[in-house]
Amino acid sequence: MPEPIGEKMADIERSVQLYRGGRLNRRELLRSLIAFTGSYAAAHLVLESRGVAQSANSPSEAADADANAETIHYPSGEFQVEGYLVSPKSLGQHAAVIVIHEERGLNDHIRDVTRRFAAEGFVALAPDLLSRAGGTAKMKDTRELTAAFARLPLMGVIDDLKAGYAWLAERPEVDPQKVSAIGFSWGGWRSFMLATVEPKLYRAVVFYGTTPDYGLENVRAPVLAHYAEMDYRITGNAVWTEETMRGFGKKFQYYVYPGTQRGFFNDTGPRYNAAAAKLAWTRTLEFLRN
């Protein structure tokens, strides 16, 4: 017989308490939740929909990054987009980055990446691009999550990112000349696409994301792409992307990481590759700081 949901939630709460007490790290927490829920996506969704993710992210994590973290909202047309904003505590203006999530919504992993950027001196904003559908935390299960993504208007999401760019560039702690974007998987295409419609974008980073098949002639920002060797469908377009961008006189650089699969950067996922993730992170920071 399947385990009653009440017992599962008790197990989840126990794991969260072990995490907050320092007896589990983030990967161990997610591994235990995957055992309770049956999949990586379901584990994250349970955290988000039950409000456990916010409790699991103790304030000490933002403090460890020497940063301030908050949930914010910004307008995009008739909608309000929710986002996770993390800012360094140091004074003055900072370069900024928009962190664009995968097809799993704004979850614990993306919030952690956002804090990592703040620890490196960036103001980092992770929009919840499911805000038009009620938000990631309102998704009850993976079926509802998938359906919500399918209903999102293609260019409506890009409008939400443009609005996020404008909102971020106006923040007093942000250098408006250095606002970049980074996207993972589903968010990778959207990071690249943002570069085609926002001429003031400083840099764009793509992690195992597809290339837009139009608008590349409009890109002004240098683009850096990270690909997984075993992700044949997406990585196979790297050469075409490089040739096309070069033909338009655009700056595009890419790396293929041997032996990796799509998702290798996600340290809570089953395809995580520590060596490749570390190298890609180092290259990303160097790119954004140039």
C-alpha positions as CSV (number, residue, x, y, z in Angstrom):
1,M,0.0,0.0,0.0
2,P,1.3,3.5,-0.7
3,E,2.5,5.5,2.3
4,P,-0.3,8.0,3.5
5,I,0.4,11.6,2.6
6,G,0.4,12.5,6.3
7,E,3.3,10.1,7.0
8,K,5.2,11.4,3.9
9,M,4.8,15.0,5.1
10,A,6.1,14.0,8.5
11,D,9.1,12.4,6.9
12,I,9.7,15.5,4.9
13,E,9.5,17.7,8.0
14,R,11.9,15.5,9.8
15,S,14.4,15.8,6.9
16,V,14.0,19.6,6.8
17,Q,14.8,19.7,10.5
18,L,17.9,17.6,10.0
19,Y,18.9,19.9,7.2
20,R,18.4,23.0,9.3
21,G,20.3,21.4,12.2
22,G,23.3,20.9,9.9
23,R,22.9,17.1,9.9
24,L,22.0,17.0,6.2
25,N,23.4,19.1,3.3
26,R,21.2,20.3,0.4
27,R,21.9,17.4,-1.8
28,E,21.2,14.9,1.0
29,L,17.9,16.7,1.8
30,L,16.8,16.5,-1.8
31,R,17.9,12.9,-2.0
32,S,15.7,12.0,1.0
33,L,12.8,13.8,-0.5
34,I,13.2,12.1,-3.8
35,A,12.9,8.8,-2.0
36,F,9.6,9.9,-0.4
37,T,8.1,11.4,-3.6
38,G,9.5,9.2,-6.3
39,S,11.1,11.9,-8.5
40,Y,13.3,14.9,-8.5
41,A,10.6,17.2,-9.9
42,A,8.0,16.0,-7.4
43,A,10.4,16.4,-4.5
44,H,11.0,20.1,-5.4
45,L,7.3,20.6,-6.0
46,V,6.4,19.2,-2.6
47,L,8.8,21.6,-1.0
48,E,7.4,24.6,-2.9
49,S,3.7,23.8,-2.7
50,R,3.8,22.9,1.1
51,G,5.8,26.0,1.9
52,V,8.6,23.8,3.2
53,A,11.2,25.2,0.8
54,Q,11.1,28.6,2.4
55,S,11.5,27.1,5.9
56,A,14.3,24.9,4.6
57,N,16.2,28.0,3.4
58,S,17.2,29.3,6.8
59,P,18.2,33.0,7.1
60,S,21.7,31.8,7.9
61,E,22.2,30.9,4.2
62,A,21.7,34.5,3.1
63,A,23.9,35.6,5.9
64,D,26.6,33.1,4.8
65,A,26.5,34.8,1.4
66,D,26.8,38.2,3.2
67,A,23.6,39.2,1.4
68,N,20.1,40.3,1.9
69,A,17.3,38.1,0.5
70,E,13.7,38.9,-0.1
71,T,10.6,38.1,-2.1
72,I,9.6,40.9,-4.4
73,H,7.0,41.7,-7.0
74,Y,7.4,43.8,-10.2
75,P,4.8,44.8,-12.8
76,S,4.7,43.3,-16.3
77,G,1.7,44.7,-18.1
78,E,-1.4,43.7,-16.2
79,F,0.5,41.0,-14.3
80,Q,2.6,41.0,-11.1
81,V,5.7,38.8,-11.3
82,E,7.0,37.4,-8.1
83,G,10.8,37.1,-7.7
84,Y,13.5,36.2,-5.4
85,L,16.0,39.1,-5.0
86,V,19.4,38.7,-3.3
87,S,21.7,41.7,-2.9
88,P,25.2,42.0,-1.4
89,K,25.4,43.9,1.8
90,S,28.3,46.0,0.6
91,L,27.6,49.6,-0.3
92,G,27.7,51.0,-3.8
93,Q,26.4,49.8,-7.2
94,H,26.8,46.3,-8.3
95,A,26.6,44.4,-11.6
96,A,23.3,42.4,-11.7
97,V,22.1,39.2,-13.2
98,I,18.6,37.8,-13.9
99,V,18.5,34.0,-13.1
100,I,16.1,32.2,-15.3
101,H,14.8,28.9,-14.0
102,E,14.4,25.5,-15.7
103,E,11.0,24.0,-16.5
104,R,10.5,23.2,-12.8
105,G,9.8,26.8,-11.8
106,L,11.4,28.9,-9.1
107,N,12.6,26.3,-6.7
108,D,15.2,25.8,-4.0
109,H,18.0,25.1,-6.5
110,I,17.5,28.3,-8.4
111,R,17.3,30.3,-5.2
112,D,20.6,28.8,-4.1
113,V,22.2,29.8,-7.5
114,T,20.8,33.3,-6.9
115,R,22.4,33.5,-3.5
116,R,25.7,32.2,-5.0
117,F,25.7,35.2,-7.4
118,A,25.1,37.6,-4.5
119,A,28.0,36.0,-2.6
120,E,30.2,36.9,-5.7
121,G,29.1,40.5,-5.5
122,F,26.1,40.6,-8.0
123,V,22.6,41.7,-7.3
124,A,20.7,38.7,-8.4
125,L,17.0,38.4,-9.3
126,A,15.2,35.1,-10.0
127,P,11.7,35.7,-11.4
128,D,9.0,33.1,-11.0
129,L,7.9,32.9,-14.6
130,L,4.9,30.8,-13.6
131,S,3.5,33.9,-11.9
132,R,1.0,34.3,-14.8
133,A,-0.3,30.8,-13.8
134,G,-0.4,31.5,-10.1
135,G,3.2,30.8,-9.2
136,T,5.3,27.7,-8.7
137,A,4.2,27.2,-5.1
138,K,0.5,26.9,-6.3
139,M,1.3,23.8,-8.4
140,K,-0.1,20.7,-6.8
141,D,1.8,18.1,-8.7
142,T,4.1,17.6,-11.7
143,R,1.1,17.2,-14.1
144,E,-0.2,20.6,-13.1
145,L,3.3,22.1,-13.3
146,T,3.8,20.7,-16.9
147,A,0.4,21.9,-18.0
148,A,1.1,25.4,-16.5
149,F,4.3,25.7,-18.5
150,A,2.5,24.6,-21.7
151,R,0.0,27.4,-21.3
152,L,2.5,30.2,-20.8
153,P,2.5,32.6,-23.8
154,L,5.9,32.4,-25.5
155,M,6.5,36.1,-25.8
156,G,4.6,36.9,-22.7
157,V,7.4,35.3,-20.7
158,I,9.9,37.4,-22.6
159,D,7.9,40.4,-21.8
160,D,8.1,39.4,-18.1
161,L,11.9,39.1,-18.4
162,K,12.1,42.5,-20.1
163,A,10.1,44.0,-17.3
164,G,12.4,42.3,-14.8
165,Y,15.4,43.8,-16.6
166,A,13.9,47.3,-16.4
167,W,12.9,46.9,-12.8
168,L,16.3,45.6,-11.8
169,A,18.2,48.3,-13.8
170,E,16.4,51.0,-11.8
171,R,17.4,49.7,-8.4
172,P,19.8,52.1,-6.6
173,E,22.2,49.2,-5.8
174,V,22.5,48.1,-9.4
175,D,24.8,49.4,-12.1
176,P,22.3,49.8,-15.0
177,Q,25.0,49.3,-17.6
178,K,25.8,45.8,-16.3
179,V,22.6,43.8,-16.1
180,S,23.0,40.3,-17.5
181,A,20.9,37.2,-17.8
182,I,21.6,33.5,-17.2
183,G,19.2,30.7,-18.0
184,F,19.1,26.9,-17.5
185,S,17.5,24.4,-19.9
186,W,14.0,25.9,-20.5
187,G,15.5,29.2,-19.2
188,G,18.5,28.9,-21.5
189,W,16.5,29.7,-24.7
190,R,14.8,32.6,-22.8
191,S,18.2,34.0,-21.8
192,F,19.3,33.9,-25.4
193,M,15.9,35.3,-26.6
194,L,16.1,38.2,-24.1
195,A,19.4,39.2,-25.8
196,T,17.5,39.5,-29.1
197,V,14.9,41.9,-27.8
198,E,16.8,43.9,-25.0
199,P,19.6,45.9,-26.7
200,K,21.0,47.1,-23.3
201,L,21.5,43.6,-21.9
202,Y,25.2,43.4,-20.8
203,R,25.8,39.6,-21.1
204,A,23.8,36.5,-21.7
205,V,24.7,33.0,-20.5
206,V,23.0,29.8,-21.7
207,F,23.2,26.5,-19.9
208,Y,22.1,23.6,-22.3
209,G,19.4,25.7,-23.9
210,T,18.3,25.8,-27.5
211,T,19.1,28.7,-29.8
212,P,16.4,31.1,-31.1
213,D,15.8,30.5,-34.8
214,Y,15.2,34.2,-35.4
215,G,16.4,37.5,-34.1
216,L,20.0,36.7,-33.8
217,E,20.9,39.6,-35.9
218,N,19.6,41.9,-33.2
219,V,21.8,40.6,-30.4
220,R,24.2,43.1,-29.0
221,A,25.3,41.4,-25.8
222,P,28.1,38.8,-25.9
223,V,26.7,35.3,-25.4
224,L,28.3,32.4,-23.5
225,A,26.9,28.9,-23.8
226,H,27.6,25.7,-21.8
227,Y,26.6,22.4,-23.4
228,A,26.5,18.8,-22.2
229,E,28.3,16.3,-24.4
230,M,25.6,13.7,-24.1
231,D,22.8,16.1,-24.9
232,Y,22.9,15.4,-28.6
233,R,19.7,17.3,-29.6
234,I,20.8,20.7,-28.2
235,T,24.6,20.4,-28.3
236,G,24.4,19.5,-31.9
237,N,23.3,23.1,-32.7
238,A,26.4,24.7,-31.2
239,V,28.4,24.8,-34.4
240,W,25.5,26.3,-36.3
241,T,24.9,28.9,-33.6
242,E,28.6,29.9,-33.7
243,E,28.6,30.2,-37.4
244,T,25.4,32.1,-37.6
245,M,26.4,34.5,-34.8
246,R,29.8,35.1,-36.5
247,G,28.0,35.8,-39.7
248,F,26.1,38.6,-38.1
249,G,29.3,39.9,-36.4
250,K,28.1,38.9,-33.0
251,K,30.2,37.6,-30.0
252,F,29.4,34.0,-29.1
253,Q,31.6,31.5,-27.2
254,Y,30.7,28.0,-26.2
255,Y,32.1,25.0,-24.2
256,V,31.1,21.3,-24.4
257,Y,31.7,19.4,-21.1
258,P,32.8,15.8,-21.7
259,G,30.8,13.0,-20.3
260,T,28.0,15.2,-19.1
261,Q,24.2,15.3,-19.6
262,R,21.8,18.2,-19.6
263,G,21.4,19.3,-16.0
264,F,25.0,18.8,-15.0
265,F,25.1,22.1,-13.1
266,N,22.2,21.3,-10.8
267,D,23.7,20.0,-7.6
268,T,20.4,18.6,-6.4
269,G,19.7,16.7,-9.6
270,P,20.5,13.2,-10.7
271,R,22.8,14.4,-13.6
272,Y,25.0,16.6,-11.5
273,N,28.7,16.6,-12.4
274,A,30.8,18.4,-9.8
275,A,33.9,19.0,-11.9
276,A,32.0,20.3,-14.9
277,A,29.7,22.5,-12.8
278,K,32.7,24.1,-11.0
279,L,34.5,24.8,-14.3
280,A,31.3,26.3,-15.9
281,W,30.7,28.5,-12.8
282,T,34.3,29.8,-13.0
283,R,33.9,30.6,-16.7
284,T,30.5,32.2,-16.1
285,L,31.8,34.6,-13.5
286,E,34.8,35.6,-15.6
287,F,32.5,36.2,-18.5
288,L,30.1,38.4,-16.5
289,R,32.9,40.4,-14.9
290,N,34.7,41.3,-18.2
